[in-house]
């Protein structure tokens, strides 16, 4: 099987790696010339275990090539971004539409086309299918079109692409069957066949479930800070109930999924999806909440910000709430030094430089490197040895260091 994958980012590249490892011929397409040149040299642009070795081996075996343009193939997989339109929160399908149009000259009867990008319910039937029908193809006879959303966790993408169950949403039953044959090349989880609109809404709802539950934990944190209760103790105690699983609070919600997908549902039924929108508003309010309590800890001075990735131990900073926190703190005239060992940025500094003469360490990401800091170094180099841990990852500090987290913010009121 030859597979052409449009988009070589956090999903497209790992997917390409696994198809090539299964002895499929893979063409990875992207619009970034620099990325394409680097990929063909075996230089990988995302931090994800296992991908680099697989791609390098596939290049040597001539099973993977990166290209600026598509090629003829048996299957085409679209993995481009789908942001939301700010004015009405609807799904921006422009990248998907361009990607679909880009493969039209290379399509042949019998091809399978799979949309992996997360899209709003009804998008496959109402927007994507007509692109191929207008080109003269009959869906379900000439071409097989399906929506098969990715469901993976950064840092475990390879493992989860292989072992997670896969939803296969076909425009017709035959489309679902053909798409399942494509994923059968490497997926070991169950292949669950359904219709496209069900697959679309299932993916959006998976992320909405988590977003709503995080919002509940974040709202609890605000309440506890207001009335003088340890939020972390409340969560720990409540979760001892066998049917309760309160999520962890934090500085907000990031990532290309949780921070965006709930809007796709809300935009379809804004008068009905009230809980979904309120959860989004709650999570979007958390950077302001963090900044409010930073100002109660120190009214001015230098802050060492540790971590801007939205998820620990990855370089994925898409939609990260850390940037909203940093922006607001800079507007309030704090001096900000940023350290993130997983992200390459010329403006970021080393941990030593970040904490030197700092009045506060502000932890915004749960990288393993931040769970046990060098407290001797902190006591020696900081102006004031104070830590505000918004990810609740530090369990104990020396008595000379003051630690704030979501369990004791009420002390500042």
MOKA-V598826 format. One record per helix or strand of 2 or more residues. SS is the DSSP state (a for helix, b for strand). FROM is the first residue (numbers start at 1). TO is the last residue. If there is no record, write none. Layout:
# MOKA-V598826
ss from to
SS FROM TO
SS FROM TO
This chain:
# MOKA-V598826
ss from to
b 2 6
a 12 21
b 25 29
a 33 40
a 51 60
b 64 67
b 75 78
a 94 106
b 112 115
a 123 134
b 143 147
a 157 163
b 166 170
a 173 183
b 191 195
a 196 227
a 231 238
a 261 268
a 274 284
a 286 297
b 302 306
a 321 331
b 335 339
a 351 355
b 360 363
a 368 370
a 375 381
b 386 389
b 402 405
a 409 412
